[in-house]
Amino acid sequence: MSNITIHQLEPDITKLLEQRAAQHGHTIEAEIKAILKSVLVPEPNLVEAIEKHFANLGDFDLPEITRE
């Protein structure tokens, strides 16, 4: 794992990071990691995953179910 140093971070940004970390019960370092991960690591798209899983079945029609 690498270390990153951020120089000359504005005091208002530092304060916001401290507040956000406190709200989530994290250290500032853990909060920054969570923020970076949420921005850089794409969340799986459930619709795309389902379509990909069933793609080999081809197209088909489901019968209409009548309500009673």
All heavy atoms as a GROMACS GRO file, in nm:
protein
  539
    1MET      N    1   0.085  -0.117   0.000
    1MET     CA    2   0.000   0.000   0.000
    1MET      C    3   0.089   0.123   0.000
    1MET      O    4   0.195   0.125   0.061
    1MET     CB    5  -0.089  -0.003   0.125
    1MET     CG    6  -0.217   0.071   0.104
    1MET     SD    7  -0.330   0.064   0.244
    1MET     CE    8  -0.390  -0.102   0.232
    2SER      N    9   0.048   0.227  -0.068
    2SER     CA   10   0.130   0.347  -0.074
    2SER      C   11   0.077   0.455   0.020
    2SER      O   12  -0.037   0.454   0.060
    2SER     CB   13   0.138   0.403  -0.215
    2SER     OG   14   0.027   0.372  -0.291
    3ASN      N   15   0.167   0.545   0.052
    3ASN     CA   16   0.131   0.661   0.134
    3ASN      C   17   0.113   0.781   0.044
    3ASN      O   18   0.187   0.800  -0.052
    3ASN     CB   19   0.242   0.690   0.236
    3ASN     CG   20   0.254   0.580   0.338
    3ASN    OD1   21   0.155   0.525   0.382
    3ASN    ND2   22   0.376   0.546   0.374
    4ILE      N   23   0.016   0.863   0.076
    4ILE     CA   24  -0.010   0.985   0.000
    4ILE      C   25  -0.014   1.100   0.099
    4ILE      O   26  -0.078   1.092   0.203
    4ILE     CB   27  -0.144   0.977  -0.075
    4ILE    CG1   28  -0.142   0.863  -0.177
    4ILE    CG2   29  -0.177   1.109  -0.142
    4ILE    CD1   30  -0.274   0.838  -0.244
    5THR      N   31   0.054   1.207   0.064
    5THR     CA   32   0.052   1.328   0.147
    5THR      C   33  -0.015   1.438   0.067
    5THR      O   34   0.016   1.459  -0.050
    5THR     CB   35   0.196   1.371   0.182
    5THR    OG1   36   0.260   1.262   0.249
    5THR    CG2   37   0.196   1.494   0.270
    6ILE      N   38  -0.108   1.506   0.130
    6ILE     CA   39  -0.176   1.618   0.065
    6ILE      C   40  -0.128   1.745   0.133
    6ILE      O   41  -0.149   1.766   0.252
    6ILE     CB   42  -0.329   1.606   0.077
    6ILE    CG1   43  -0.376   1.475   0.014
    6ILE    CG2   44  -0.397   1.725   0.011
    6ILE    CD1   45  -0.522   1.445   0.034
    7HIS      N   46  -0.063   1.830   0.056
    7HIS     CA   47  -0.010   1.955   0.109
    7HIS      C   48  -0.113   2.067   0.091
    7HIS      O   49  -0.190   2.067  -0.005
    7HIS     CB   50   0.119   1.994   0.036
    7HIS     CG   51   0.230   1.895   0.057
    7HIS    ND1   52   0.304   1.891   0.172
    7HIS    CD2   53   0.276   1.796  -0.023
    7HIS    CE1   54   0.393   1.793   0.161
    7HIS    NE2   55   0.377   1.734   0.044
    8GLN      N   56  -0.111   2.160   0.180
    8GLN     CA   57  -0.189   2.283   0.173
    8GLN      C   58  -0.338   2.258   0.154
    8GLN      O   59  -0.404   2.320   0.071
    8GLN     CB   60  -0.135   2.373   0.061
    8GLN     CG   61   0.010   2.412   0.082
    8GLN     CD   62   0.067   2.490  -0.035
    8GLN    OE1   63   0.007   2.501  -0.140
    8GLN    NE2   64   0.186   2.546  -0.013
    9LEU      N   65  -0.393   2.165   0.232
    9LEU     CA   66  -0.536   2.140   0.230
    9LEU      C   67  -0.606   2.253   0.304
    9LEU      O   68  -0.567   2.289   0.415
    9LEU     CB   69  -0.566   2.005   0.297
    9LEU     CG   70  -0.707   1.952   0.284
    9LEU    CD1   71  -0.742   1.929   0.136
    9LEU    CD2   72  -0.720   1.820   0.360
   10GLU      N   73  -0.706   2.310   0.242
   10GLU     CA   74  -0.775   2.424   0.300
   10GLU      C   75  -0.836   2.386   0.435
   10GLU      O   76  -0.889   2.277   0.452
   10GLU     CB   77  -0.886   2.474   0.206
   10GLU     CG   78  -0.836   2.535   0.078
   10GLU     CD   79  -0.814   2.431  -0.031
   10GLU    OE1   80  -0.832   2.311  -0.005
   10GLU    OE2   81  -0.777   2.471  -0.141
   11PRO      N   82  -0.832   2.478   0.532
   11PRO     CA   83  -0.886   2.449   0.665
   11PRO      C   84  -1.034   2.411   0.664
   11PRO      O   85  -1.076   2.324   0.742
   11PRO     CB   86  -0.865   2.580   0.742
   11PRO     CG   87  -0.755   2.650   0.669
   11PRO     CD   88  -0.768   2.609   0.525
   12ASP      N   89  -1.113   2.470   0.575
   12ASP     CA   90  -1.255   2.434   0.572
   12ASP      C   91  -1.276   2.292   0.523
   12ASP      O   92  -1.366   2.222   0.570
   12ASP     CB   93  -1.336   2.534   0.489
   12ASP     CG   94  -1.286   2.548   0.346
   12ASP    OD1   95  -1.166   2.532   0.322
   12ASP    OD2   96  -1.369   2.577   0.257
   13ILE      N   97  -1.192   2.245   0.432
   13ILE     CA   98  -1.200   2.106   0.386
   13ILE      C   99  -1.159   2.012   0.499
   13ILE      O  100  -1.223   1.909   0.521
   13ILE     CB  101  -1.111   2.084   0.262
   13ILE    CG1  102  -1.157   2.170   0.145
   13ILE    CG2  103  -1.106   1.937   0.223
   13ILE    CD1  104  -1.296   2.138   0.094
   14THR      N  105  -1.055   2.048   0.571
   14THR     CA  106  -1.011   1.967   0.685
   14THR      C  107  -1.122   1.956   0.788
   14THR      O  108  -1.150   1.847   0.839
   14THR     CB  109  -0.885   2.028   0.749
   14THR    OG1  110  -0.783   2.038   0.650
   14THR    CG2  111  -0.834   1.943   0.864
   15LYS      N  112  -1.188   2.066   0.816
   15LYS     CA  113  -1.298   2.068   0.914
   15LYS      C  114  -1.413   1.978   0.867
   15LYS      O  115  -1.469   1.901   0.945
   15LYS     CB  116  -1.346   2.212   0.935
   15LYS     CG  117  -1.453   2.228   1.036
   15LYS     CD  118  -1.398   2.212   1.175
   15LYS     CE  119  -1.504   2.249   1.276
   15LYS     NZ  120  -1.466   2.216   1.411
   16LEU      N  121  -1.448   1.988   0.739
   16LEU     CA  122  -1.555   1.904   0.685
   16LEU      C  123  -1.518   1.756   0.691
   16LEU      O  124  -1.603   1.672   0.722
   16LEU     CB  125  -1.586   1.945   0.540
   16LEU     CG  126  -1.655   2.080   0.522
   16LEU    CD1  127  -1.659   2.118   0.374
   16LEU    CD2  128  -1.795   2.077   0.581
   17LEU      N  129  -1.392   1.724   0.663
   17LEU     CA  130  -1.348   1.585   0.674
   17LEU      C  131  -1.358   1.535   0.817
   17LEU      O  132  -1.401   1.422   0.842
   17LEU     CB  133  -1.204   1.570   0.623
   17LEU     CG  134  -1.185   1.558   0.474
   17LEU    CD1  135  -1.038   1.570   0.438
   17LEU    CD2  136  -1.242   1.427   0.423
   18GLU      N  137  -1.317   1.619   0.912
   18GLU     CA  138  -1.326   1.582   1.054
   18GLU      C  139  -1.470   1.557   1.093
   18GLU      O  140  -1.501   1.459   1.163
   18GLU     CB  141  -1.265   1.692   1.140
   18GLU     CG  142  -1.115   1.704   1.130
   18GLU     CD  143  -1.059   1.827   1.201
   18GLU    OE1  144  -1.138   1.916   1.241
   18GLU    OE2  145  -0.936   1.834   1.215
   19GLN      N  146  -1.561   1.644   1.050
   19GLN     CA  147  -1.703   1.629   1.084
   19GLN      C  148  -1.761   1.502   1.022
   19GLN      O  149  -1.833   1.426   1.088
   19GLN     CB  150  -1.782   1.751   1.037
   19GLN     CG  151  -1.750   1.877   1.115
   19GLN     CD  152  -1.814   2.001   1.054
   19GLN    OE1  153  -1.869   1.998   0.944
   19GLN    NE2  154  -1.806   2.112   1.125
   20ARG      N  155  -1.730   1.481   0.895
   20ARG     CA  156  -1.782   1.362   0.826
   20ARG      C  157  -1.729   1.234   0.889
   20ARG      O  158  -1.803   1.137   0.907
   20ARG     CB  159  -1.744   1.370   0.678
   20ARG     CG  160  -1.798   1.257   0.596
   20ARG     CD  161  -1.768   1.279   0.449
   20ARG     NE  162  -1.792   1.157   0.376
   20ARG     CZ  163  -1.847   1.152   0.257
   20ARG    NH1  164  -1.882   1.262   0.196
   20ARG    NH2  165  -1.865   1.037   0.196
   21ALA      N  166  -1.600   1.234   0.923
   21ALA     CA  167  -1.541   1.116   0.987
   21ALA      C  168  -1.608   1.089   1.122
   21ALA      O  169  -1.639   0.974   1.154
   21ALA     CB  170  -1.391   1.137   1.005
   22ALA      N  171  -1.634   1.194   1.198
   22ALA     CA  172  -1.698   1.178   1.329
   22ALA      C  173  -1.840   1.122   1.312
   22ALA      O  174  -1.883   1.035   1.389
   22ALA     CB  175  -1.702   1.311   1.402
   23GLN      N  176  -1.912   1.170   1.211
   23GLN     CA  177  -2.048   1.122   1.186
   23GLN      C  178  -2.050   0.973   1.154
   23GLN      O  179  -2.143   0.902   1.192
   23GLN     CB  180  -2.112   1.198   1.069
   23GLN     CG  181  -2.149   1.340   1.100
   23GLN     CD  182  -2.195   1.416   0.976
   23GLN    OE1  183  -2.177   1.372   0.862
   23GLN    NE2  184  -2.252   1.533   0.998
   24HIS      N  185  -1.948   0.926   1.085
   24HIS     CA  186  -1.942   0.786   1.046
   24HIS      C  187  -1.862   0.701   1.144
   24HIS      O  188  -1.845   0.581   1.123
   24HIS     CB  189  -1.882   0.773   0.905
   24HIS     CG  190  -1.967   0.834   0.799
   24HIS    ND1  191  -1.918   0.923   0.707
   24HIS    CD2  192  -2.099   0.819   0.770
   24HIS    CE1  193  -2.016   0.960   0.627
   24HIS    NE2  194  -2.127   0.899   0.664
   25GLY      N  195  -1.809   0.762   1.249
   25GLY     CA  196  -1.730   0.688   1.347
   25GLY      C  197  -1.596   0.643   1.293
   25GLY      O  198  -1.544   0.539   1.335
   26HIS      N  199  -1.541   0.719   1.200
   26HIS     CA  200  -1.413   0.685   1.138
   26HIS      C  201  -1.305   0.783   1.180
   26HIS      O  202  -1.333   0.894   1.225
   26HIS     CB  203  -1.422   0.694   0.985
   26HIS     CG  204  -1.512   0.593   0.922
   26HIS    ND1  205  -1.560   0.610   0.794
   26HIS    CD2  206  -1.563   0.476   0.965
   26HIS    CE1  207  -1.637   0.507   0.763
   26HIS    NE2  208  -1.640   0.425   0.865
   27THR      N  209  -1.182   0.741   1.159
   27THR     CA  210  -1.072   0.836   1.164
   27THR      C  211  -1.076   0.915   1.033
   27THR      O  212  -1.143   0.875   0.937
   27THR     CB  213  -0.936   0.763   1.174
   27THR    OG1  214  -0.918   0.685   1.053
   27THR    CG2  215  -0.928   0.674   1.296
   28ILE      N  216  -1.003   1.025   1.027
   28ILE     CA  217  -0.999   1.101   0.904
   28ILE      C  218  -0.940   1.016   0.792
   28ILE      O  219  -0.989   1.016   0.679
   28ILE     CB  220  -0.919   1.232   0.921
   28ILE    CG1  221  -0.994   1.326   1.016
   28ILE    CG2  222  -0.895   1.300   0.788
   28ILE    CD1  223  -0.920   1.453   1.049
   29GLU      N  224  -0.837   0.939   0.822
   29GLU     CA  225  -0.775   0.853   0.721
   29GLU      C  226  -0.875   0.751   0.667
   29GLU      O  227  -0.886   0.731   0.545
   29GLU     CB  228  -0.655   0.780   0.780
   29GLU     CG  229  -0.586   0.689   0.681
   29GLU     CD  230  -0.465   0.616   0.740
   29GLU    OE1  231  -0.423   0.650   0.852
   29GLU    OE2  232  -0.414   0.527   0.671
   30ALA      N  233  -0.952   0.687   0.757
   30ALA     CA  234  -1.051   0.588   0.713
   30ALA      C  235  -1.160   0.655   0.630
   30ALA      O  236  -1.209   0.596   0.532
   30ALA     CB  237  -1.110   0.517   0.833
   31GLU      N  238  -1.198   0.775   0.668
   31GLU     CA  239  -1.302   0.847   0.593
   31GLU      C  240  -1.253   0.882   0.453
   31GLU      O  241  -1.326   0.867   0.354
   31GLU     CB  242  -1.344   0.972   0.668
   31GLU     CG  243  -1.466   1.039   0.608
   31GLU     CD  244  -1.593   0.954   0.614
   31GLU    OE1  245  -1.604   0.865   0.700
   31GLU    OE2  246  -1.682   0.977   0.530
   32ILE      N  247  -1.129   0.928   0.442
   32ILE     CA  248  -1.073   0.960   0.311
   32ILE      C  249  -1.066   0.834   0.224
   32ILE      O  250  -1.100   0.837   0.105
   32ILE     CB  251  -0.934   1.025   0.324
   32ILE    CG1  252  -0.949   1.164   0.387
   32ILE    CG2  253  -0.862   1.033   0.191
   32ILE    CD1  254  -0.819   1.229   0.429
   33LYS      N  255  -1.028   0.721   0.283
   33LYS     CA  256  -1.025   0.595   0.208
   33LYS      C  257  -1.165   0.559   0.158
   33LYS      O  258  -1.182   0.517   0.043
   33LYS     CB  259  -0.971   0.482   0.294
   33LYS     CG  260  -0.822   0.488   0.320
   33LYS     CD  261  -0.781   0.371   0.408
   33LYS     CE  262  -0.635   0.374   0.444
   33LYS     NZ  263  -0.598   0.261   0.530
   34ALA      N  264  -1.266   0.576   0.243
   34ALA     CA  265  -1.404   0.544   0.205
   34ALA      C  266  -1.451   0.636   0.092
   34ALA      O  267  -1.518   0.591  -0.002
   34ALA     CB  268  -1.496   0.556   0.326
   35ILE      N  269  -1.417   0.764   0.101
   35ILE     CA  270  -1.456   0.860  -0.003
   35ILE      C  271  -1.390   0.821  -0.136
   35ILE      O  272  -1.457   0.816  -0.240
   35ILE     CB  273  -1.418   1.004   0.037
   35ILE    CG1  274  -1.504   1.050   0.154
   35ILE    CG2  275  -1.433   1.098  -0.081
   35ILE    CD1  276  -1.455   1.178   0.221
   36LEU      N  277  -1.262   0.794  -0.133
   36LEU     CA  278  -1.191   0.757  -0.256
   36LEU      C  279  -1.247   0.629  -0.316
   36LEU      O  280  -1.267   0.618  -0.437
   36LEU     CB  281  -1.041   0.744  -0.231
   36LEU     CG  282  -0.967   0.875  -0.204
   36LEU    CD1  283  -0.824   0.847  -0.160
   36LEU    CD2  284  -0.969   0.964  -0.327
   37LYS      N  285  -1.274   0.531  -0.231
   37LYS     CA  286  -1.330   0.404  -0.280
   37LYS      C  287  -1.466   0.426  -0.343
   37LYS      O  288  -1.496   0.370  -0.448
   37LYS     CB  289  -1.340   0.304  -0.166
   37LYS     CG  290  -1.386   0.167  -0.210
   37LYS     CD  291  -1.387   0.068  -0.096
   37LYS     CE  292  -1.435  -0.067  -0.143
   37LYS     NZ  293  -1.445  -0.164  -0.034
   38SER      N  294  -1.550   0.509  -0.281
   38SER     CA  295  -1.684   0.532  -0.336
   38SER      C  296  -1.680   0.601  -0.471
   38SER      O  297  -1.769   0.586  -0.553
   38SER     CB  298  -1.769   0.613  -0.238
   38SER     OG  299  -1.728   0.749  -0.235
   39VAL      N  300  -1.575   0.678  -0.495
   39VAL     CA  301  -1.563   0.751  -0.621
   39VAL      C  302  -1.492   0.668  -0.727
   39VAL      O  303  -1.529   0.671  -0.844
   39VAL     CB  304  -1.487   0.884  -0.599
   39VAL    CG1  305  -1.455   0.952  -0.730
   39VAL    CG2  306  -1.567   0.976  -0.508
   40LEU      N  307  -1.393   0.590  -0.687
   40LEU     CA  308  -1.307   0.522  -0.784
   40LEU      C  309  -1.346   0.379  -0.816
   40LEU      O  310  -1.315   0.330  -0.924
   40LEU     CB  311  -1.162   0.524  -0.734
   40LEU     CG  312  -1.102   0.664  -0.715
   40LEU    CD1  313  -0.964   0.653  -0.652
   40LEU    CD2  314  -1.095   0.738  -0.847
   41VAL      N  315  -1.412   0.310  -0.724
   41VAL     CA  316  -1.448   0.170  -0.746
   41VAL      C  317  -1.595   0.166  -0.786
   41VAL      O  318  -1.682   0.202  -0.707
   41VAL     CB  319  -1.425   0.085  -0.619
   41VAL    CG1  320  -1.466  -0.058  -0.642
   41VAL    CG2  321  -1.279   0.092  -0.577
   42PRO      N  322  -1.624   0.124  -0.909
   42PRO     CA  323  -1.763   0.124  -0.954
   42PRO      C  324  -1.847   0.023  -0.877
   42PRO      O  325  -1.801  -0.087  -0.846
   42PRO     CB  326  -1.753   0.087  -1.102
   42PRO     CG  327  -1.624   0.015  -1.115
   42PRO     CD  328  -1.534   0.071  -1.010
   43GLU      N  329  -1.968   0.065  -0.846
   43GLU     CA  330  -2.061  -0.027  -0.780
   43GLU      C  331  -2.118  -0.120  -0.886
   43GLU      O  332  -2.141  -0.079  -0.999
   43GLU     CB  333  -2.175   0.052  -0.715
   43GLU     CG  334  -2.132   0.133  -0.597
   43GLU     CD  335  -2.250   0.199  -0.529
   43GLU    OE1  336  -2.363   0.148  -0.540
   43GLU    OE2  337  -2.228   0.301  -0.464
   44PRO      N  338  -2.141  -0.245  -0.849
   44PRO     CA  339  -2.199  -0.336  -0.947
   44PRO      C  340  -2.340  -0.290  -0.984
   44PRO      O  341  -2.416  -0.246  -0.899
   44PRO     CB  342  -2.203  -0.471  -0.874
   44PRO     CG  343  -2.179  -0.442  -0.731
   44PRO     CD  344  -2.118  -0.307  -0.721
   45ASN      N  345  -2.371  -0.297  -1.112
   45ASN     CA  346  -2.503  -0.260  -1.160
   45ASN      C  347  -2.587  -0.387  -1.165
   45ASN      O  348  -2.561  -0.476  -1.246
   45ASN     CB  349  -2.492  -0.195  -1.298
   45ASN     CG  350  -2.624  -0.147  -1.351
   45ASN    OD1  351  -2.726  -0.215  -1.337
   45ASN    ND2  352  -2.624  -0.032  -1.414
   46LEU      N  353  -2.688  -0.396  -1.079
   46LEU     CA  354  -2.767  -0.518  -1.067
   46LEU      C  355  -2.838  -0.552  -1.198
   46LEU      O  356  -2.842  -0.668  -1.239
   46LEU     CB  357  -2.868  -0.504  -0.953
   46LEU     CG  358  -2.953  -0.626  -0.922
   46LEU    CD1  359  -2.865  -0.746  -0.889
   46LEU    CD2  360  -3.048  -0.596  -0.807
   47VAL      N  361  -2.894  -0.453  -1.265
   47VAL     CA  362  -2.965  -0.478  -1.390
   47VAL      C  363  -2.870  -0.537  -1.494
   47VAL      O  364  -2.902  -0.637  -1.560
   47VAL     CB  365  -3.031  -0.348  -1.443
   47VAL    CG1  366  -3.089  -0.370  -1.582
   47VAL    CG2  367  -3.137  -0.300  -1.347
   48GLU      N  368  -2.753  -0.477  -1.508
   48GLU     CA  369  -2.656  -0.529  -1.606
   48GLU      C  370  -2.610  -0.669  -1.570
   48GLU      O  371  -2.592  -0.753  -1.657
   48GLU     CB  372  -2.536  -0.435  -1.615
   48GLU     CG  373  -2.568  -0.304  -1.684
   48GLU     CD  374  -2.448  -0.209  -1.687
   48GLU    OE1  375  -2.337  -0.249  -1.647
   48GLU    OE2  376  -2.468  -0.094  -1.729
   49ALA      N  377  -2.592  -0.695  -1.441
   49ALA     CA  378  -2.549  -0.828  -1.398
   49ALA      C  379  -2.655  -0.934  -1.430
   49ALA      O  380  -2.622  -1.044  -1.477
   49ALA     CB  381  -2.518  -0.828  -1.249
   50ILE      N  382  -2.782  -0.902  -1.408
   50ILE     CA  383  -2.890  -0.996  -1.439
   50ILE      C  384  -2.899  -1.019  -1.589
   50ILE      O  385  -2.911  -1.133  -1.635
   50ILE     CB  386  -3.024  -0.945  -1.382
   50ILE    CG1  387  -3.020  -0.950  -1.229
   50ILE    CG2  388  -3.141  -1.027  -1.436
   50ILE    CD1  389  -3.136  -0.882  -1.161
   51GLU      N  390  -2.892  -0.910  -1.667
   51GLU     CA  391  -2.898  -0.924  -1.813
   51GLU      C  392  -2.783  -1.010  -1.864
   51GLU      O  393  -2.802  -1.096  -1.950
   51GLU     CB  394  -2.895  -0.786  -1.879
   51GLU     CG  395  -3.024  -0.709  -1.864
   51GLU     CD  396  -3.016  -0.568  -1.921
   51GLU    OE1  397  -2.904  -0.520  -1.952
   51GLU    OE2  398  -3.122  -0.506  -1.933
   52LYS      N  399  -2.664  -0.988  -1.811
   52LYS     CA  400  -2.547  -1.066  -1.854
   52LYS      C  401  -2.564  -1.213  -1.817
   52LYS      O  402  -2.531  -1.302  -1.894
   52LYS     CB  403  -2.421  -1.008  -1.790
   52LYS     CG  404  -2.294  -1.074  -1.833
   52LYS     CD  405  -2.173  -1.009  -1.770
   52LYS     CE  406  -2.045  -1.078  -1.811
   52LYS     NZ  407  -1.927  -1.016  -1.749
   53HIS      N  408  -2.618  -1.238  -1.698
   53HIS     CA  409  -2.635  -1.375  -1.650
   53HIS      C  410  -2.731  -1.454  -1.739
   53HIS      O  411  -2.709  -1.572  -1.767
   53HIS     CB  412  -2.686  -1.374  -1.505
   53HIS     CG  413  -2.703  -1.509  -1.446
   53HIS    ND1  414  -2.596  -1.584  -1.402
   53HIS    CD2  415  -2.812  -1.586  -1.426
   53HIS    CE1  416  -2.640  -1.700  -1.355
   53HIS    NE2  417  -2.772  -1.703  -1.369
   54PHE      N  418  -2.839  -1.388  -1.783
   54PHE     CA  419  -2.941  -1.458  -1.862
   54PHE      C  420  -2.930  -1.434  -2.012
   54PHE      O  421  -3.015  -1.478  -2.089
   54PHE     CB  422  -3.081  -1.417  -1.813
   54PHE     CG  423  -3.112  -1.468  -1.675
   54PHE    CD1  424  -3.105  -1.383  -1.566
   54PHE    CD2  425  -3.145  -1.600  -1.654
   54PHE    CE1  426  -3.132  -1.430  -1.438
   54PHE    CE2  427  -3.172  -1.648  -1.527
   54PHE     CZ  428  -3.166  -1.563  -1.418
   55ALA      N  429  -2.825  -1.369  -2.057
   55ALA     CA  430  -2.810  -1.334  -2.199
   55ALA      C  431  -2.808  -1.456  -2.289
   55ALA      O  432  -2.861  -1.454  -2.400
   55ALA     CB  433  -2.683  -1.252  -2.219
   56ASN      N  434  -2.751  -1.566  -2.243
   56ASN     CA  435  -2.740  -1.685  -2.328
   56ASN      C  436  -2.872  -1.757  -2.349
   56ASN      O  437  -2.882  -1.846  -2.431
   56ASN     CB  438  -2.637  -1.782  -2.272
   56ASN     CG  439  -2.676  -1.834  -2.134
   56ASN    OD1  440  -2.757  -1.772  -2.065
   56ASN    ND2  441  -2.617  -1.944  -2.093
   57LEU      N  442  -2.977  -1.719  -2.276
   57LEU     CA  443  -3.108  -1.782  -2.294
   57LEU      C  444  -3.182  -1.729  -2.415
   57LEU      O  445  -3.277  -1.792  -2.462
   57LEU     CB  446  -3.194  -1.761  -2.168
   57LEU     CG  447  -3.142  -1.824  -2.040
   57LEU    CD1  448  -3.234  -1.791  -1.924
   57LEU    CD2  449  -3.128  -1.974  -2.055
   58GLY      N  450  -3.144  -1.613  -2.464
   58GLY     CA  451  -3.212  -1.554  -2.578
   58GLY      C  452  -3.341  -1.487  -2.536
   58GLY      O  453  -3.374  -1.478  -2.417
   59ASP      N  454  -3.417  -1.444  -2.636
   59ASP     CA  455  -3.545  -1.377  -2.607
   59ASP      C  456  -3.656  -1.480  -2.591
   59ASP      O  457  -3.658  -1.582  -2.660
   59ASP     CB  458  -3.581  -1.282  -2.722
   59ASP     CG  459  -3.488  -1.162  -2.728
   59ASP    OD1  460  -3.434  -1.125  -2.622
   59ASP    OD2  461  -3.472  -1.105  -2.837
   60PHE      N  462  -3.748  -1.451  -2.503
   60PHE     CA  463  -3.865  -1.535  -2.487
   60PHE      C  464  -3.975  -1.450  -2.424
   60PHE      O  465  -3.950  -1.349  -2.360
   60PHE     CB  466  -3.836  -1.660  -2.403
   60PHE     CG  467  -3.786  -1.630  -2.265
   60PHE    CD1  468  -3.874  -1.617  -2.159
   60PHE    CD2  469  -3.651  -1.615  -2.242
   60PHE    CE1  470  -3.827  -1.589  -2.031
   60PHE    CE2  471  -3.603  -1.588  -2.114
   60PHE     CZ  472  -3.691  -1.575  -2.008
   61ASP      N  473  -4.098  -1.492  -2.445
   61ASP     CA  474  -4.214  -1.421  -2.389
   61ASP      C  475  -4.268  -1.499  -2.271
   61ASP      O  476  -4.279  -1.623  -2.275
   61ASP     CB  477  -4.324  -1.406  -2.494
   61ASP     CG  478  -4.283  -1.312  -2.607
   61ASP    OD1  479  -4.209  -1.215  -2.577
   61ASP    OD2  480  -4.322  -1.338  -2.722
   62LEU      N  481  -4.304  -1.428  -2.168
   62LEU     CA  482  -4.369  -1.491  -2.054
   62LEU      C  483  -4.520  -1.486  -2.075
   62LEU      O  484  -4.573  -1.387  -2.125
   62LEU     CB  485  -4.332  -1.415  -1.925
   62LEU     CG  486  -4.186  -1.421  -1.884
   62LEU    CD1  487  -4.162  -1.333  -1.762
   62LEU    CD2  488  -4.144  -1.564  -1.854
   63PRO      N  489  -4.589  -1.591  -2.037
   63PRO     CA  490  -4.734  -1.590  -2.054
   63PRO      C  491  -4.798  -1.488  -1.960
   63PRO      O  492  -4.748  -1.462  -1.850
   63PRO     CB  493  -4.776  -1.732  -2.016
   63PRO     CG  494  -4.666  -1.781  -1.929
   63PRO     CD  495  -4.541  -1.713  -1.975
   64GLU      N  496  -4.907  -1.430  -2.006
   64GLU     CA  497  -4.978  -1.333  -1.923
   64GLU      C  498  -5.055  -1.408  -1.815
   64GLU      O  499  -5.118  -1.511  -1.841
   64GLU     CB  500  -5.076  -1.254  -2.009
   64GLU     CG  501  -5.144  -1.144  -1.931
   64GLU     CD  502  -5.234  -1.058  -2.018
   64GLU    OE1  503  -5.202  -1.042  -2.138
   64GLU    OE2  504  -5.335  -1.009  -1.965
   65ILE      N  505  -5.047  -1.358  -1.695
   65ILE     CA  506  -5.118  -1.420  -1.583
   65ILE      C  507  -5.241  -1.336  -1.554
   65ILE      O  508  -5.229  -1.217  -1.523
   65ILE     CB  509  -5.028  -1.431  -1.458
   65ILE    CG1  510  -4.905  -1.517  -1.491
   65ILE    CG2  511  -5.106  -1.486  -1.340
   65ILE    CD1  512  -4.803  -1.520  -1.381
   66THR      N  513  -5.357  -1.398  -1.565
   66THR     CA  514  -5.481  -1.323  -1.540
   66THR      C  515  -5.508  -1.318  -1.390
   66THR      O  516  -5.481  -1.415  -1.318
   66THR     CB  517  -5.599  -1.385  -1.613
   66THR    OG1  518  -5.613  -1.521  -1.571
   66THR    CG2  519  -5.578  -1.382  -1.763
   67ARG      N  520  -5.562  -1.208  -1.349
   67ARG     CA  521  -5.599  -1.195  -1.207
   67ARG      C  522  -5.743  -1.238  -1.187
   67ARG      O  523  -5.828  -1.216  -1.272
   67ARG     CB  524  -5.581  -1.051  -1.162
   67ARG     CG  525  -5.438  -1.005  -1.167
   67ARG     CD  526  -5.430  -0.865  -1.116
   67ARG     NE  527  -5.292  -0.820  -1.124
   67ARG     CZ  528  -5.236  -0.741  -1.036
   67ARG    NH1  529  -5.304  -0.694  -0.936
   67ARG    NH2  530  -5.110  -0.706  -1.049
   68GLU      N  531  -5.768  -1.295  -1.076
   68GLU     CA  532  -5.905  -1.339  -1.046
   68GLU      C  533  -5.967  -1.252  -0.940
   68GLU      O  534  -5.906  -1.201  -0.855
   68GLU     CB  535  -5.904  -1.484  -0.999
   68GLU     CG  536  -5.856  -1.577  -1.108
   68GLU     CD  537  -5.853  -1.721  -1.061
   68GLU    OE1  538  -5.916  -1.753  -0.958
   68GLU    OE2  539  -5.788  -1.800  -1.127
   0.00000   0.00000   0.00000
